[in-house]
Amino acid sequence: MATYAEILNAALNLPLQEREELAETLWQSVGGGAATQPPTLSTAWKNELARRSAEIDAGTAKYVTYEQMRDRARRAAGYDG
């Protein structure tokens, strides 16, 4: 039986079209194909998205910078004071 490294090396040496076909076949085999549906949002999440969207449309949303969001997330995760 071929090893992972051998299979990967052989796949990487295929012509582009064959690599694309192989990638699609592998993706389908793990449930990543077009038949896979995204998860359904709960009513609560749909309501939250609608609320936030309405705030943005009304100009009342409060924005934070990336740095503020990062610092807040780090504190919440216990990484910073």
Secondary structure by P-SEA (a helix, b strand, c coil): cccaaaaaaaaaaccaaaaaaaaaaaaaaaccccccccccccaaaaaaaaaaaaaaaaccbbbbcaaaaaaaaaaaacccc
